[in-house]
Amino acid sequence: MIPVLLKGMGVGFAIAAPVGPIGVLCIRRTLARGRAAGLATGLGAATADAVYGLLVAAGFTATGVLMDYSRPMAISGGFLMALLGVLSLRGYWAARHAPAPPAATGGRPYRGLTAAWATTFVLTLSNPTTILAFIGMVAALGSAASGAALAPYVLVFGVFAGSATWWLLLVHMASYAGARVNADALRWLDLASGSLLLAWGIWIAATAV
């Protein structure tokens, strides 16, 4: 079972590691809302990766169903990502005109951890890049999952663990940098991340239509 676990961890880490829109969102939330918000964001993505790992372990039939629904998933995910971008831009403008911006230590209390997890979970599920990555690994993961009765479960846990490892590292690095970021830098981060998320969301939705 160890080779199956390691293969799953490798796949989960490799798929999560490229810093795309989810990575930008994770970094922004870590710097603006603290480590807990960043971890919730990353674990939402890791959970979605585990769901795809489960579908791949279930075989080609589930993968075919996934392809059938990939377009509406991408469109809805693109709109959600664009909305998050708009909210970030609104935060930039609100902070810019605030008379006394809060200190940007990354430790501001953040209670919406469930929402942070859920939005990233949905975004990752609907991300065309994630869908294509897992479909491209059907052969490798499918053979690993067919070795023993518990192999699919070990594989799914490995995918989750590998993805979660990357997000833990990213949150740690962002949190370390957050101690050196001031309020002005956070406002510009809202502008940059909001613009990127809005552009990515529009692009994902437009290419899926």
N, C-alpha and C positions, 0 to 999 in steps of 0.2 A: 504493500500500500504506500510505502514511502515514495517510490517513483511517481505514482499517480498524484500524490499530494504535491510533490515538487513541481511536476508538470503543470498542475493547476495554479500553483503560486506563481510560476514563471509567466504563464499566460495572463493572469490577473494583473501582475505588476507591469508587464509590457503594454497592455492595453490602457492602463490608467496613467502611465508615466508621461506620455506626450502632453505638454501643457496647452490645452485647448480652452474652449469657453468654460468648461467645468473647473479647470485649474485656476483660471482667472477669477471665477466666482469664489472659489475656496480661499484664495489669497486675500481677496477683498474683504470677505467676511471675517477672516482671521485678524486682519489688521484693524478693521473698523469695529468689530463686535467681540473679539476675544477668541481664545483658543477653543472654547467649547463650541462656539458657532462654526468654526472652521472644521472641527472634528465631526460635527453633525453633518456638515455639507459633504465631507469626504466619505463618511460612512453611508450616506445616501447613494453616492456613486458606486461604492463597493457592493452594496446590496443589489443594485441593478446589474452589476457585472455578474454577481452570483446567480441571479435569475437567468441571465443569458447562458451562463455555464450549465445550469440545470436543463435548459431547453436543448442545448447541444448534446448533453449527456443522454437526453431522452431519444435522440436519433434524428434522422433526416426529416421525418414527418413534421415534427415541431418546427424545424428550421424552415420548411416550406410554408407553414402557416405564418411564421414570422415575416417572411418575404412578402406575403400577400398583404399584410397590414403595415408594412414599413412606410408606405407613402403617407397615409393619414397620421401615423405616429410622428413622422418627421415634420409634417405641417403644423400639428398641434404643438410639438416641442419647439419649433422655430418661433411660433407666436409667443409661447411662454418665455423663451429666452429673450426675445425682443422686449417683452413687458418688463422683465427684470432689468434690462438695459435702460429702459425709460425711467424706472424707479431709481436707478443709480444716478442718472443724469439729474433727476429731480432733487435727489439728495445733495448733489453738487451745487445746484443753484440755491437751494435752501440754506446750505452751510455758508455759501459765499455771501449771502445777504444777512446772515445771522449777526447780531451785535456782539455776541461773545461765544465763539465756537468752543466746544468742549475739548479738553486735552486729549491728544491722540496717542494714548498709551496702549490701545488695543484691549483694554480691560473694562470697557463700558459694559454694564450688565446687559445681557441679551437673553430674553426668555423664550423666543420663538424657535427653540431647538427642533421641535417636531416639524415645523414649517420649513426650516432649513434643510432637514433630512428629506422631507417629502418632495420639495421642489427639485433638488438635485437628483433624487431617485427617478422622477418623471423625465427630467431633461436627459439623463443618461440612457434611459430606456428608449427614448425617441431620437437619440443621436444617430444619424445614418452611419457615421464613422464607426461607432461601437457595434452596430448591427452587422456591418460588412466585415469588421474584424473577427467577430465570433463565427460568422458564416464561413469565412476563409479558414478557420481553424477546426471545422467540423471533423475532418478526417483524423487529425492528430488527437483531438479531445475525445472523439467518438471511440477510437480504438483503446484509449486509456480507460474509458469508462466501462468498457465491456469485459474487463479482465476478471472481475469478481462481483459478488452480490452487493458489497458495500462500496465498490469502486466509484459509482456515480456520486454518492454522498461525499466521499473523500475528495473527489474532484471539485465539486461545488464549493466545499469548505476551502480548498486550496485556492480557487479563484478569488473567493472573498478575502482570504488572508493576504494573498499577494497584492490585491488592489488596496486593501486597507493599509498595508505596510507603506505603500507609496504615499497615500494621503496623510498618514501619520508623519512621515518625513517632511512632506510639503508644509503641513501645518506647523511643525516644529521650526522649520527654516523661516516661514513667514512670521511666526511669533517672535523669533529671535530678532528679525529685522524690525518688527513693530516697535521694539523698545527704543529704536533710533529714528522713528518716523514722527514728525510733528503734525499738527492739525492741518497746516497748509498742504503738506504732502498727501494727507488723506483725502482732502478735497480734490486734488488733482488725480488721485487714484480713482475716486468716484467718476470723474470725467472720462478718464482713459478706459476703465473697465466698463462703464456704461456704454460708451461708444462702441467698444469691441463687441459686447454682448448684443447690442442692437443690430450691428452689422452682421454678426454671425447668425442671429435669429432670422433676419430678413433673407440672408443667403440660403439658409437651410430650408426655409419655407418656400422660397422661390424656386429652388432647384428640385423640390419634391413635387411641385404642381405639374 
